Amino acid sequence: MSVGEERAITVGEPAVGIAEWYAVRESKGLFWEAWDRFRRDKLALAGGVLIILLVVLALGASLFSQYVTHYQPYEQDLWSNLKSPGFQKAPGEPRHWLGTDELGRDVLTRAIYAARISLGVSGATVLIALTVGTLMGTLSGFYGGVLGAVIMRFVDIMLSIPAFFLLLFIAVVFSPGVVAFSFVIASVSWMGVSRLVRGEFLSIKALDYVDAARVVGASNARIIFRHILPNATTPLIVAATLMSGNVILIETALSYLGMGVQPPTPSWGNMLTKSAQYLYKAPFLVFIPGFFIFITVLAINLMGNGLRDALDPRLKR
């Protein structure tokens, strides 16, 4: 307590200074309080900045190719294949800063274009999985009864099937493209979201303000979308962040097995696939896409952990 506040107490005017101090302290919204906690976590903040940088690079891949590397992702030069990082064909030619692959294509350019595919598949998959999982969890948690039981038994059945083998089966049978590949991964990723949303709905709908909304005649749709779902978004945000890293690893594994994104479209997974046979001759071809995968998943997990801590109301000071 400051000297001014002690003086106010002694002269019989404690309410003004202390009340104003608490008013200023409590005037911050939930968003700004969460942001204050998040930015104090240096690792989470660094992960968020790195993810933003990767997204910007992926979105501006064509500009990066035109003005930085000066090579196109499909541009081949068989006379300059498997060159080490920093290779320059002639004094006036642009450098291959991360070398060339087995077809003489610039590795840095392809890695940046691969970020567009890998991050795009991850984002689309998370969006689809969140939509389906939220819908199923909402119906099960809010209405319950026979409908809720049927939905959750279906979720249990889906969870009992090994996800990776189901992905392999779907990929082999349907040979999906980049967009359809997102639906394939989302088909085995929404069940955890549905359980999470169901648990949130079961706990929130028993609170007093939901009963008050029913008393005043609010419809089920209004209760769901106005009173319950907004209060269940915090765990969804955290789940979406952590799911993104897992989706990148799944896409990488399937592409490595030749059942994901197919060449010549670059992704970090199929770049690893092609470079595995040159492990001893050109090990940098394995290291570069592996490094991009590692740093992206690490950054996503760090940011997800930071968001979890920042958005948890129990950690509010």
C-alpha positions in Angstrom: 0.0 0.0 0.0 1.4 3.4 -1.0 1.9 6.3 1.3 -1.0 8.2 -0.3 -3.4 5.3 0.5 -2.2 5.2 4.1 -2.8 8.9 4.5 -6.3 8.5 3.0 -7.1 5.8 5.5 -5.9 8.0 8.4 -8.1 11.0 7.3 -11.1 8.8 6.8 -11.2 8.7 2.9 -10.2 5.1 2.1 -12.9 4.4 -0.4 -11.9 6.7 -3.2 -8.2 5.7 -3.7 -8.6 2.0 -3.1 -11.9 1.7 -5.1 -10.4 3.5 -8.0 -7.3 1.3 -7.9 -9.4 -1.9 -8.0 -11.6 -0.4 -10.7 -8.5 0.2 -12.9 -7.2 -3.2 -12.1 -10.5 -5.0 -13.0 -11.2 -2.8 -16.1 -9.0 -5.1 -18.2 -10.9 -7.5 -20.3 -10.4 -11.3 -20.3 -8.5 -11.0 -23.6 -6.0 -8.5 -22.3 -5.5 -10.5 -19.1 -4.8 -13.6 -21.1 -2.5 -11.7 -23.4 -0.5 -10.3 -20.4 0.0 -13.9 -19.1 0.9 -15.2 -22.6 3.5 -12.5 -23.4 5.2 -13.2 -20.1 5.8 -16.8 -21.3 8.9 -16.1 -23.5 9.0 -19.6 -25.0 5.3 -19.4 -26.0 5.7 -15.9 -27.4 8.8 -17.1 -29.4 6.7 -20.0 -30.8 3.9 -17.7 -31.8 6.3 -15.3 -33.6 7.9 -18.2 -35.4 4.5 -19.6 -36.5 3.5 -16.2 -37.8 6.8 -15.9 -39.7 6.3 -19.4 -41.3 2.7 -18.5 -42.3 3.9 -15.2 -43.9 6.6 -17.1 -45.8 4.1 -19.7 -47.0 1.6 -17.1 -48.2 4.3 -15.1 -49.9 6.1 -18.1 -51.4 5.8 -16.8 -54.9 7.3 -13.4 -54.0 10.0 -15.1 -52.0 10.8 -17.2 -55.1 10.8 -14.2 -57.4 12.8 -11.7 -55.3 15.0 -13.8 -52.9 15.9 -17.1 -54.4 15.2 -16.3 -58.1 14.3 -19.9 -58.7 10.9 -21.6 -59.3 9.9 -24.7 -57.3 9.7 -26.9 -60.4 12.7 -25.5 -62.3 15.1 -28.3 -63.0 18.7 -28.4 -64.0 20.1 -32.0 -64.2 23.6 -30.6 -64.6 23.5 -29.1 -61.2 21.8 -31.8 -59.1 22.8 -32.7 -55.6 24.8 -29.5 -55.1 25.7 -28.5 -51.5 24.3 -25.4 -49.8 25.7 -22.1 -51.2 26.3 -23.5 -54.7 26.5 -20.9 -57.5 26.5 -21.9 -61.2 28.4 -18.9 -62.4 29.5 -15.6 -60.9 26.5 -13.7 -62.2 23.9 -16.5 -61.3 21.9 -16.5 -58.0 23.0 -18.9 -55.3 21.3 -22.1 -54.2 21.4 -21.2 -50.5 20.3 -24.6 -49.3 21.6 -26.6 -52.3 19.8 -28.5 -55.0 17.9 -31.8 -55.0 18.3 -34.9 -57.3 16.7 -33.0 -60.2 18.6 -29.8 -59.7 15.7 -27.9 -58.1 16.4 -25.2 -55.5 15.8 -26.8 -52.1 15.1 -23.5 -50.3 12.4 -22.5 -52.8 10.8 -25.9 -52.6 10.9 -25.9 -48.8 9.0 -22.6 -48.7 6.4 -23.8 -51.1 6.2 -27.0 -49.1 5.3 -24.9 -46.0 2.3 -23.6 -47.9 1.1 -27.2 -48.5 1.9 -28.6 -45.0 0.6 -25.6 -43.1 -2.5 -25.4 -45.4 -3.3 -29.1 -44.9 -2.9 -28.6 -41.1 -5.1 -25.5 -41.0 -7.8 -27.1 -43.2 -7.8 -30.3 -41.2 -8.1 -28.5 -37.9 -11.0 -26.4 -39.2 -12.9 -29.4 -40.4 -12.2 -31.5 -37.3 -13.2 -28.6 -35.0 -16.5 -28.1 -36.9 -17.5 -31.7 -36.9 -16.3 -32.4 -33.3 -18.0 -29.3 -32.0 -21.3 -30.2 -33.7 -21.2 -33.8 -32.3 -20.1 -32.7 -28.9 -22.8 -30.0 -28.7 -25.6 -32.3 -29.7 -24.4 -35.0 -27.3 -23.7 -32.7 -24.3 -26.7 -30.4 -24.6 -29.5 -32.8 -25.6 -28.2 -36.0 -24.0 -30.6 -38.9 -23.9 -30.7 -41.4 -26.7 -29.1 -39.0 -29.2 -26.2 -38.3 -26.9 -25.7 -42.0 -26.2 -25.7 -42.9 -29.9 -23.2 -40.2 -30.8 -20.8 -41.1 -28.0 -21.0 -44.8 -28.8 -20.1 -43.9 -32.4 -17.2 -41.9 -31.1 -16.0 -44.9 -29.0 -16.2 -47.1 -32.1 -14.1 -44.6 -34.1 -11.6 -44.3 -31.3 -11.2 -48.1 -31.1 -10.0 -48.2 -34.7 -6.2 -47.6 -35.1 -6.2 -44.1 -36.7 -3.0 -44.6 -38.7 -4.2 -47.8 -40.3 -7.5 -46.2 -41.2 -5.7 -43.3 -42.8 -3.6 -45.7 -44.8 -6.7 -47.6 -46.0 -8.5 -44.4 -47.0 -5.4 -43.0 -48.7 -4.8 -46.2 -50.7 -8.5 -46.6 -51.8 -9.3 -43.0 -52.7 -5.8 -41.5 -53.6 -7.0 -38.0 -52.4 -5.6 -34.7 -53.6 -4.3 -31.9 -51.4 -7.8 -30.7 -50.4 -9.3 -34.1 -50.0 -6.3 -35.1 -47.9 -7.4 -32.6 -45.3 -10.8 -34.3 -45.1 -9.0 -37.7 -44.8 -7.0 -36.7 -41.7 -9.9 -34.8 -40.2 -12.0 -38.0 -40.4 -9.9 -39.5 -37.7 -9.2 -36.3 -35.7 -12.6 -35.0 -34.6 -13.4 -37.5 -31.9 -11.2 -36.0 -29.2 -12.8 -32.6 -30.0 -16.3 -34.0 -29.6 -15.5 -35.5 -26.2 -13.9 -32.2 -25.1 -16.9 -30.2 -26.2 -19.4 -32.6 -24.6 -17.6 -32.4 -21.3 -17.7 -28.6 -21.4 -21.4 -28.5 -22.2 -22.2 -31.0 -19.4 -20.5 -28.8 -16.9 -21.6 -25.4 -18.2 -25.3 -26.2 -18.8 -25.7 -27.0 -15.1 -24.7 -23.5 -14.0 -27.2 -21.0 -12.7 -27.1 -18.5 -15.6 -28.1 -21.2 -18.0 -31.1 -22.1 -15.8 -31.9 -18.3 -15.7 -31.9 -18.1 -19.5 -34.3 -21.0 -19.7 -36.6 -19.4 -17.1 -36.9 -16.2 -19.2 -37.8 -18.2 -22.3 -34.5 -18.4 -24.2 -34.6 -20.9 -27.0 -32.2 -23.9 -27.2 -30.3 -22.3 -30.0 -29.8 -19.1 -28.1 -28.6 -20.9 -25.0 -26.2 -22.9 -27.1 -24.7 -20.2 -29.2 -25.0 -17.2 -26.8 -24.5 -18.7 -23.3 -22.7 -22.1 -23.5 -20.5 -22.3 -26.6 -18.7 -18.9 -26.1 -17.6 -20.2 -22.6 -16.3 -23.4 -24.1 -14.0 -21.8 -26.7 -11.0 -21.7 -24.5 -10.2 -25.4 -24.5 -11.1 -25.5 -28.2 -8.5 -22.9 -29.0 -5.9 -24.9 -27.1 -7.0 -28.2 -28.7 -6.8 -26.7 -32.1 -3.3 -25.4 -31.5 -2.0 -28.7 -30.3 -3.8 -30.6 -33.0 -2.0 -28.6 -35.7 1.3 -30.1 -34.8 0.0 -33.6 -34.8 -1.6 -33.1 -38.3 1.8 -31.9 -39.7 3.4 -35.1 -38.4 0.6 -37.3 -39.8 0.9 -35.6 -43.2 4.6 -36.1 -43.1 4.3 -39.8 -42.2 1.8 -40.5 -45.0 3.8 -38.5 -47.5 7.0 -40.3 -46.5 5.1 -43.6 -47.2 4.1 -42.3 -50.6 0.4 -42.0 -49.7 0.1 -38.3 -48.9 0.8 -35.3 -51.1 2.2 -36.6 -54.4 5.1 -35.1 -56.3 5.8 -32.8 -58.1 3.8 -30.8 -55.5 6.3 -30.2 -52.7 5.6 -31.0 -49.1 8.0 -31.6 -46.3 7.0 -35.2 -46.2 7.6 -36.1 -49.8 10.8 -34.0 -49.8 12.0 -36.4 -47.0 10.8 -39.4 -49.1 12.9 -38.4 -52.1 15.9 -37.5 -50.1 16.2 -40.7 -48.0 18.1 -42.5 -50.8 20.7 -39.7 -50.8 21.3 -39.8 -47.1 25.1 -40.4 -47.4 25.7 -38.5 -50.7 23.7 -35.4 -49.8 22.6 -35.5 -46.1 21.5 -31.9 -46.2 18.5 -33.0 -48.3 17.2 -35.0 -45.3 18.2 -32.4 -42.7 16.4 -29.4 -44.3 12.8 -30.7 -44.5 13.3 -32.5 -41.2 14.4 -29.2 -39.6 11.4 -27.4 -40.9 9.1 -30.1 -39.6 10.8 -30.1 -36.2 10.9 -26.3 -35.7 7.2 -25.9 -36.8 5.9 -28.6 -34.5 8.0 -27.4 -31.6 6.7 -23.8 -32.1 3.1 -24.9 -32.3 3.4 -27.0 -29.1 5.1 -24.2 -27.3 2.5 -21.7 -28.4 -0.3 -24.2 -27.5 1.1 -24.7 -24.0 1.4 -21.0 -23.5 -2.2 -20.5 -24.7 -3.4 -23.2 -22.3 -1.8 -21.5 -19.3 -2.9 -18.0 -20.4 -6.5 -18.9 -21.0 -7.0 -21.0 -17.9 -9.1 -18.9 -15.5 -7.6 -20.8 -12.5 -4.3 -19.1 -13.2 -5.8 -15.6 -13.0 -3.9 -13.4 -10.6 
